[in-house]
Amino acid sequence: MSNRILVVDDAAFMRMMIRDILTKNGYEVVGEAQDGAQAIEKFKEFKPDLVTMDITMPEMDGISALKEIKKLDGSAKVIMCSAMGQQAMVIDAIQAGAKDFIVKPFQADRVIEAIKKTLGS
């Protein structure tokens, strides 16, 4: 059974890029969200094996959403997506329970490496 992944990013083209990398590598993208609040709803709805979560989004940022998701499911696996120069936010995210992080612009092999490591596959 392929691993089910929820992709969260406020930019549609970023979601498309991640979806493309994931599907090419045999993962199933079960849903997409464009902000933190939507991410939490979709997490409840789809119960994905893993979430890729953008850090900076309008309405509710990725770290706030991560904290809420961890409250819903302490074993939730979340990988943060950050732009260059967001080291402090990445540290906050790891402390809040993120398993790993990937930096934009995405490199397919790094994305897959982080996902395999996080899923333990």
C-alpha positions as CSV (number, residue, x, y, z in Angstrom):
1,M,0.0,0.0,0.0
2,S,1.4,3.4,-0.9
3,N,1.9,6.0,1.7
4,R,-0.7,8.7,1.8
5,I,0.5,12.3,2.0
6,L,-1.2,15.7,2.6
7,V,0.6,18.6,0.9
8,V,0.2,22.1,2.5
9,D,1.5,25.3,0.8
10,D,-0.2,28.6,0.0
11,A,1.3,28.6,-3.5
12,A,-0.5,26.4,-5.9
13,F,2.6,25.9,-8.1
14,M,4.6,24.7,-5.0
15,R,1.9,22.1,-4.2
16,M,2.0,21.0,-7.8
17,M,5.8,20.6,-7.7
18,I,5.6,18.5,-4.5
19,R,2.7,16.5,-5.8
20,D,4.6,15.8,-9.0
21,I,7.7,14.6,-7.1
22,L,5.7,12.4,-4.8
23,T,3.5,10.7,-7.4
24,K,6.5,10.0,-9.6
25,N,8.0,8.2,-6.7
26,G,5.0,6.1,-5.9
27,Y,3.4,8.1,-3.1
28,E,-0.3,9.0,-3.0
29,V,-1.3,12.7,-2.5
30,V,-4.6,12.4,-0.7
31,G,-5.2,16.1,-0.2
32,E,-3.9,19.6,-0.5
33,A,-4.3,22.7,1.7
34,Q,-3.4,26.3,1.2
35,D,-3.2,27.4,4.9
36,G,-2.8,26.1,8.4
37,A,-6.5,26.0,9.3
38,Q,-7.3,24.1,6.1
39,A,-4.4,21.7,6.8
40,I,-5.9,20.8,10.2
41,E,-9.3,20.1,8.6
42,K,-7.8,18.0,5.9
43,F,-5.6,16.1,8.4
44,K,-8.8,15.2,10.3
45,E,-10.5,14.2,7.1
46,F,-7.8,12.1,5.4
47,K,-5.6,10.9,8.4
48,P,-2.5,10.9,6.1
49,D,0.7,9.0,6.8
50,L,2.7,12.2,6.4
51,V,2.2,15.9,5.9
52,T,4.5,18.3,4.0
53,M,3.9,21.7,5.7
54,D,4.9,25.1,4.4
55,I,6.2,27.3,7.3
56,T,5.0,30.8,6.1
57,M,1.3,31.0,5.1
58,P,-1.4,33.5,5.5
59,E,-4.3,33.0,8.1
60,M,-2.4,30.4,10.1
61,D,1.2,29.5,9.7
62,G,2.7,26.1,9.4
63,I,4.1,26.0,13.0
64,S,0.7,26.8,14.5
65,A,-0.9,24.1,12.3
66,L,1.8,21.6,13.3
67,K,1.1,22.2,17.0
68,E,-2.6,21.6,16.4
69,I,-2.0,18.5,14.4
70,K,0.3,17.1,17.1
71,K,-2.5,17.7,19.6
72,L,-4.9,15.7,17.5
73,D,-2.3,12.9,16.9
74,G,0.9,12.8,18.8
75,S,2.4,10.4,16.3
76,A,1.7,12.6,13.3
77,K,4.6,12.8,10.9
78,V,5.1,16.3,9.5
79,I,8.0,17.6,7.3
80,M,8.3,21.4,7.2
81,C,9.0,23.2,3.9
82,S,11.0,26.4,4.4
83,A,12.5,29.1,2.2
84,M,16.2,30.0,2.6
85,G,16.9,32.1,5.7
86,Q,14.2,30.7,7.9
87,Q,16.5,28.8,10.2
88,A,14.9,30.2,13.4
89,M,11.5,29.1,12.3
90,V,12.8,25.6,11.3
91,I,14.2,25.2,14.9
92,D,10.8,26.2,16.3
93,A,9.1,23.7,14.1
94,I,11.5,20.8,15.1
95,Q,10.9,21.7,18.7
96,A,7.1,21.6,18.1
97,G,7.4,18.1,16.7
98,A,8.3,18.3,13.0
99,K,10.3,15.3,11.9
100,D,12.4,17.0,9.2
101,F,12.5,20.0,6.9
102,I,13.1,20.6,3.2
103,V,14.3,23.9,1.8
104,K,12.9,25.6,-1.3
105,P,13.6,25.4,-4.2
106,F,12.8,21.7,-3.8
107,Q,15.2,19.1,-5.0
108,A,13.4,15.9,-5.7
109,D,16.0,13.6,-4.2
110,R,16.1,15.6,-1.0
111,V,12.3,15.6,-0.7
112,I,12.2,11.8,-1.2
113,E,15.1,11.2,1.2
114,A,13.3,13.2,3.9
115,I,10.0,11.4,3.3
116,K,11.6,7.9,3.3
117,K,13.5,8.7,6.5
118,T,10.4,10.1,8.2
119,L,8.2,7.2,7.2
120,G,11.0,4.7,8.1
121,S,10.7,3.1,4.6
